[in-house]
């Protein structure tokens, strides 16, 4: 039996999501995001002696988080980029607005929920990827990662809230319309653990973030 640890990326700047500007920060994370990722690496180093494989999506915030997590290990494996772990693309109705929307969490979430509802219902007029295609490539990415987690092996994959919770929704039988309710609660740099065994992937824990949630730590963020 093996284990697959899914880590959500650390905090990223607004323009990494395409909000306010088309340019993305090459660093991938904010200064706080790097601190979050390193804290998560320290936690994982206390749970496992090392990883047999390390994967991230191809977004800068995901790759930067993986590199920071692996700093906690003496002999980290070579990293693999699997674009299928990348997040879904934000709808134009969200990315076309100015950054003030992103700064207002309630308004941003409302706009995103409306856009995602249309996407899930099949509105792909402005999208290059349908919801069904997103769901399929998410499961395929998970299956590839699981194939590396043989008996006694540990694999880490860094992705995003939408992708990680899409996998959880599939494993738990959560309808597509309810999937957004899962990913809006995910904490940056949180840990989700899956067991890889004869019965396939099974969720052991999800969105673990106690290491970020200290009363005065200031480390817990959602975007």
C-alpha positions in Angstrom: 0.0 0.0 0.0 1.4 3.4 -1.0 0.4 7.0 -0.2 -0.2 10.0 -2.3 0.1 13.4 -0.7 -1.7 16.2 -2.5 -0.6 19.8 -1.5 -2.4 22.9 -2.6 0.0 25.6 -3.7 0.9 28.5 -1.4 -0.5 32.0 -1.7 0.0 33.5 -5.2 -0.4 37.1 -6.2 -3.6 38.2 -7.9 -2.0 38.5 -11.3 -1.0 34.9 -11.2 -4.6 34.1 -11.7 -4.9 36.5 -14.7 -6.8 39.1 -12.6 -5.9 42.7 -13.3 -3.0 41.9 -15.7 -2.1 39.2 -18.2 1.4 38.9 -16.7 2.2 36.2 -14.2 4.9 36.5 -11.5 7.8 34.2 -12.4 8.4 33.5 -8.7 4.9 32.0 -8.6 4.2 32.8 -4.9 4.0 35.8 -2.6 6.6 36.0 0.2 3.9 34.5 2.5 3.3 31.7 0.0 6.9 30.6 0.2 6.7 30.6 4.0 3.5 28.5 3.9 5.1 26.0 1.5 8.2 25.6 3.6 6.1 25.1 6.7 4.2 22.3 4.8 7.5 20.8 3.8 8.5 20.6 7.4 5.3 18.9 8.4 5.7 16.3 5.6 9.3 15.6 6.6 8.0 14.7 10.0 5.5 12.2 8.4 7.6 10.4 5.8 11.3 9.8 5.5 11.2 10.9 1.9 9.3 10.8 -1.4 9.8 8.4 -4.2 8.3 10.8 -6.7 7.4 14.5 -6.8 5.0 16.0 -9.2 3.5 19.4 -9.9 1.3 21.0 -12.5 2.9 23.4 -14.9 1.8 26.7 -13.2 4.5 28.7 -11.6 2.7 28.7 -8.2 2.6 25.0 -8.2 6.2 24.4 -9.3 7.4 27.0 -6.7 5.5 25.3 -3.9 6.9 21.9 -4.8 10.4 23.2 -4.8 9.9 24.8 -1.4 8.3 21.7 0.1 11.2 19.6 -1.0 13.7 21.8 0.7 12.8 20.0 3.9 14.2 16.7 2.6 17.9 15.8 2.4 17.6 13.7 -0.8 14.5 14.8 -2.7 13.6 13.1 -5.9 13.7 14.7 -9.3 10.6 16.7 -9.9 8.1 15.8 -12.7 5.8 18.3 -14.4 2.4 16.9 -15.3 0.3 19.7 -16.9 -2.9 17.7 -16.1 -2.5 18.7 -12.5 -2.9 22.4 -13.5 -5.9 24.3 -12.4 -8.9 25.0 -14.7 -8.8 28.3 -16.5 -10.7 31.1 -14.8 -13.6 32.3 -16.9 -13.2 35.6 -18.8 -16.0 37.1 -16.7 -13.7 36.8 -13.8 -10.3 37.6 -15.3 -11.5 40.6 -17.3 -12.4 42.7 -14.2 -10.0 44.9 -12.4 -8.0 43.6 -9.4 -10.4 45.3 -6.9 -12.8 42.3 -7.4 -10.0 39.9 -6.3 -9.4 42.0 -3.2 -13.1 41.6 -2.2 -13.3 37.9 -1.3 -17.1 37.8 -1.1 -17.6 39.5 -4.5 -14.9 37.5 -6.2 -16.3 34.2 -4.9 -19.8 35.2 -6.1 -18.6 36.0 -9.6 -16.6 32.8 -9.7 -19.5 30.7 -8.5 -21.8 32.1 -11.2 -19.2 31.5 -13.9 -18.5 27.9 -12.7 -22.2 27.0 -12.7 -22.4 27.9 -16.3 -19.3 26.0 -17.1 -20.4 22.9 -15.3 -23.8 23.1 -17.1 -22.0 23.0 -20.4 -21.4 26.6 -21.3 -18.0 26.5 -23.1 -18.4 29.3 -25.6 -15.5 31.2 -24.1 -13.5 28.2 -22.8 -10.9 26.0 -24.4 -11.6 23.1 -22.0 -15.0 21.8 -21.0 -15.8 20.8 -17.5 -16.0 17.1 -18.6 -12.5 17.4 -20.1 -11.2 19.0 -16.9 -12.7 16.2 -14.8 -11.2 13.5 -17.1 -7.7 14.9 -17.1 -7.8 15.3 -13.4 -8.6 11.7 -12.8 -5.9 10.6 -15.4 -3.3 12.7 -13.5 -4.3 11.0 -10.3 -4.1 7.6 -11.8 -0.6 8.3 -13.2 0.6 9.5 -9.7 -1.0 6.5 -8.0 0.9 4.2 -10.4 4.1 5.5 -8.8 2.9 4.9 -5.3 3.7 1.2 -5.0 3.8 -0.8 -1.8 5.4 1.4 0.9 6.1 4.2 -1.5 5.2 7.9 -1.0 4.4 10.4 -3.7 3.8 14.1 -3.4 1.8 16.1 -6.0 1.3 19.9 -5.9 -1.8 21.2 -7.5 -4.6 23.7 -7.0 -7.8 23.7 -5.0 -10.1 23.2 -8.0 -8.1 20.2 -9.3 -7.6 18.5 -5.9 -11.3 18.9 -4.9 -12.4 17.7 -8.4 -10.6 14.5 -7.6 -12.2 14.3 -4.2 -15.6 14.9 -5.7 -15.1 12.0 -8.1 -13.9 9.7 -5.3 -16.8 10.6 -3.0 -19.5 10.7 -5.7 -20.1 14.5 -5.2 -22.2 15.8 -8.2 -20.5 18.4 -10.4 -22.9 21.1 -9.3 -21.7 20.7 -5.7 -18.0 20.5 -6.5 -17.4 24.3 -6.1 -18.5 24.1 -2.4 -15.5 21.8 -1.8 -12.8 24.0 -3.3 -13.9 27.3 -1.9 -12.9 26.0 1.6 -9.4 24.9 0.7 -6.5 26.5 2.5 -3.2 27.4 0.8 -0.5 24.8 1.3 -2.9 22.4 2.9 -2.3 18.6 2.8 -4.6 15.9 1.5 -3.6 12.3 1.9 -4.8 9.4 -0.2 -4.0 5.7 0.2 -3.2 3.7 -2.9 -4.2 0.1 -2.5 -6.0 -2.8 -4.1 -9.3 -0.9 -4.0 -7.8 2.1 -5.8 -7.5 5.6 -4.3 -9.1 6.2 -0.9 -9.1 9.5 1.0 -7.6 9.4 4.4 -7.6 13.1 5.2 -8.2 16.3 3.3 -7.4 20.0 3.6 -5.1 19.5 6.7 -3.9 22.9 7.7 -3.4 22.9 11.5 0.3 23.8 10.9 -0.9 27.0 9.3 -3.7 27.9 11.6 -2.1 29.1 14.8 -4.0 32.0 16.4 -1.2 34.5 15.8 0.7 32.8 12.9 -0.9 34.8 10.1 -0.2 31.9 7.7 -3.7 30.7 6.8 -5.0 32.1 3.5 -7.5 30.9 0.9 -6.1 32.4 -2.3 
